[in-house]
Amino acid sequence: MKRLKLTIEGMHCASCSTNIERSLKKIKGIHDVSISLMTKKGFVEVDDTVKEEDLKHAVARAGQYRLIKIEGL
């Protein structure tokens, strides 16, 4: 399992971060999700089976948001 830091564009309210969290939690292999509206960042714990494209698609699926950076911790 690995922990990743996500940088997300397009959030402007609390429901934005909640929508992104819900969308990410639907991905098989994600164990924990925390999205912060204030910092425009998120943290996820994922299995090695989760691909970068899966994360980008889940963020975009939640609304007009874009995952612009993924960093390993």
Secondary structure, 3 states (H helix, E strand, C coil): CEEEEEEEECCCCHHHHHHHHHHHHCCCCEEEEEEECCCCEEEEEECCCCCHHHHHHHHHHCCCCEEEEEEEC
